[in-house]
Amino acid sequence: MLRRTRATSGFLFLYSLSVFLSLQLFAAPFDELREGDVVFQISRSSQSQAIQLATGSKYSHVGIIFKRAGRWVVFEAVQPVRFVDLSQWIKNGERSHYVVKRYTDGAPDASQIAVMKKKAEAWAGRNYDGLFRWSDDRLYCSEVVWKLYDLVGLKTVPLKRFSDYDLKHPIVQQKMKQRYGGMPPLNELAVSPGDLFVSDRFRTVYER
């Protein structure tokens, strides 16, 4: 009986410790966040590797941080476009690794955030754009971030064309064949998570 009690106590201690460390992991930087911060991760999606190869960046997914009902959330373009709790968003990424970046000159301010958040609310529920078209009917992750900043007059990165990315790798070719039946429209405007990640308009404020 004593041995079982010790074993149970040991298990409860380890469980409590793991819960505590998990809470610390996800809560530690949250008090330093600001609405409008941009957060990057390595997606677990089936297209993640193709995005990495085509863009030359390890980051294949990006979202923008807002506060809703007192909770930190990420507005992201998946299927469907949505708000998701930041802690859950972190867990969804590869190895729970993420990087938070902030616009360099103190923007966006409260009025700009209100405009960005209102547009995000309007976009929530729309379909994900697996063809990466530059329209608002369907949306993809880096497009959402770029357009929300552009909406309030904040420049992030110049837009590219599909032809600016490296489309030669077999994995990229295979994904394009699945999506387009061949090559994508090479003149289509585009922006990638990697483009935003290296932008000099953002500085890193937290990485885990």
C-alpha positions in Angstrom: 0.0 0.0 0.0 2.8 2.4 0.9 4.7 1.5 -2.3 1.5 2.2 -4.4 1.0 5.5 -2.6 4.6 6.6 -3.3 4.2 5.5 -7.0 1.0 7.5 -7.2 2.5 10.5 -5.6 5.5 10.3 -8.0 3.2 10.2 -11.0 1.1 13.1 -9.7 4.2 15.1 -9.2 5.5 14.5 -12.7 2.1 15.2 -14.2 1.8 18.4 -12.2 5.3 19.4 -13.3 4.6 18.7 -17.0 1.4 20.8 -16.8 3.3 23.7 -15.1 6.0 23.6 -17.7 3.5 23.5 -20.5 1.7 26.5 -19.0 4.9 28.4 -18.6 5.9 27.5 -22.2 2.8 29.0 -23.7 2.1 31.8 -21.2 5.6 33.2 -20.6 5.7 35.7 -23.6 2.0 36.5 -23.8 2.2 39.6 -21.6 4.7 41.1 -24.0 2.5 40.7 -27.1 0.8 43.5 -29.0 -2.2 43.3 -31.3 -0.9 43.3 -34.9 2.2 41.2 -34.1 2.9 38.7 -36.8 3.7 35.1 -35.9 5.4 32.5 -38.0 5.7 28.7 -37.8 6.5 25.6 -39.7 3.2 24.1 -40.8 2.5 20.4 -40.6 0.3 20.6 -43.7 0.9 18.5 -46.8 2.0 21.6 -48.8 4.5 22.8 -46.2 7.6 21.3 -47.7 6.7 22.6 -51.2 6.3 26.1 -49.8 9.7 25.9 -48.1 11.4 24.7 -51.3 9.7 27.2 -53.5 10.4 30.2 -51.2 13.7 29.2 -49.7 12.4 29.7 -46.2 11.8 27.2 -43.4 8.6 29.1 -42.4 5.6 27.9 -44.3 2.7 29.5 -42.3 2.0 32.9 -40.8 -0.8 34.7 -39.0 -1.6 37.9 -37.2 -2.2 38.3 -33.5 -5.3 40.0 -32.0 -7.1 40.0 -28.7 -10.7 38.8 -28.5 -12.7 38.5 -25.3 -9.5 39.0 -23.3 -7.7 36.1 -25.0 -4.8 36.2 -27.5 -5.8 34.7 -30.8 -4.2 34.3 -34.2 -6.1 35.2 -37.3 -5.0 32.7 -40.0 -6.0 31.5 -43.4 -6.5 27.7 -43.2 -9.8 25.9 -44.1 -11.7 27.9 -43.2 -10.1 31.3 -42.5 -10.5 31.7 -38.8 -9.4 33.0 -35.4 -7.8 30.4 -33.2 -6.4 30.6 -29.6 -2.7 31.4 -29.8 -1.8 28.5 -27.5 -3.5 26.1 -29.8 -1.9 27.7 -32.9 1.5 27.2 -31.4 0.8 23.5 -30.7 -0.4 23.1 -34.3 3.1 24.0 -35.7 6.1 21.7 -36.1 7.8 21.2 -32.7 5.7 24.1 -31.3 8.4 26.4 -32.7 7.3 29.9 -33.5 8.6 33.4 -34.0 6.8 36.7 -33.2 7.7 39.8 -35.2 6.5 43.4 -34.7 6.3 46.3 -37.1 9.4 48.5 -36.6 8.0 52.0 -36.1 5.4 51.3 -33.3 2.6 50.8 -35.7 -0.1 49.7 -36.0 -1.8 52.0 -33.5 -5.2 51.4 -31.8 -7.2 52.9 -34.7 -5.4 50.9 -37.3 -5.8 47.7 -35.2 -9.6 48.4 -35.1 -9.7 48.6 -38.9 -7.6 45.5 -39.3 -9.7 43.5 -36.8 -12.9 44.6 -38.4 -11.7 43.3 -41.8 -10.5 40.1 -40.2 -13.9 39.5 -38.7 -15.5 40.0 -42.2 -13.0 37.5 -43.7 -13.5 34.8 -41.0 -15.3 31.8 -42.4 -14.1 32.3 -46.0 -12.5 29.4 -47.8 -8.7 28.8 -48.0 -7.2 29.6 -51.3 -5.1 26.6 -52.3 -4.5 28.1 -55.8 -3.0 31.3 -54.2 -5.0 33.7 -56.3 -4.7 37.4 -55.5 -8.4 38.0 -54.7 -10.4 38.3 -51.5 -12.9 35.6 -52.5 -10.5 32.9 -51.0 -7.5 33.7 -49.0 -4.1 32.2 -48.0 -2.0 32.9 -45.0 0.6 35.5 -46.1 -1.9 37.2 -48.3 -4.1 37.9 -45.2 -1.2 39.5 -43.3 0.0 41.6 -46.3 -3.5 42.8 -47.0 -4.4 43.7 -43.4 -1.3 45.8 -43.1 -1.8 47.4 -46.5 -5.4 48.2 -45.6 -4.2 50.7 -43.0 -1.4 52.1 -45.1 1.5 50.1 -43.6 3.9 48.6 -46.2 5.5 45.2 -45.5 7.2 43.8 -48.6 6.8 44.4 -52.4 4.6 41.8 -54.0 6.2 39.1 -56.2 5.0 37.0 -59.1 4.8 33.3 -59.1 7.7 33.3 -61.6 9.9 34.8 -58.9 9.8 31.6 -56.8 11.8 28.4 -57.4 9.4 26.1 -59.0 11.9 23.5 -60.3 12.1 21.0 -57.4 10.2 17.8 -58.0 8.2 18.2 -54.8 7.1 21.7 -55.9 6.3 20.4 -59.4 4.2 17.6 -58.0 2.2 19.9 -55.8 1.6 22.3 -58.7 0.4 19.4 -60.9 -2.1 18.5 -58.2 -3.4 22.0 -57.8 -3.1 23.4 -61.4 -2.7 20.4 -63.6 0.6 21.9 -64.6 2.3 25.3 -64.1 0.6 28.0 -62.1 -0.2 31.4 -63.6 3.3 32.8 -63.5 2.2 36.4 -63.6 -0.1 36.0 -60.6 0.8 38.4 -57.7 2.0 36.6 -54.6 3.6 36.9 -51.2 5.0 34.1 -49.0 5.6 33.7 -45.3 9.3 33.8 -46.1 9.0 37.1 -47.8 7.3 38.6 -44.7 9.8 36.9 -42.4 12.8 38.7 -44.0 11.1 42.1 -44.3 13.1 44.9 -42.7 9.7 46.4 -41.7 9.5 43.7 -38.9 11.8 43.0 -36.0 11.8 39.8 -34.0 10.4 40.2 -30.4 10.2 36.5 -29.4 11.3 33.1 -30.6 10.8 29.7 -29.2 
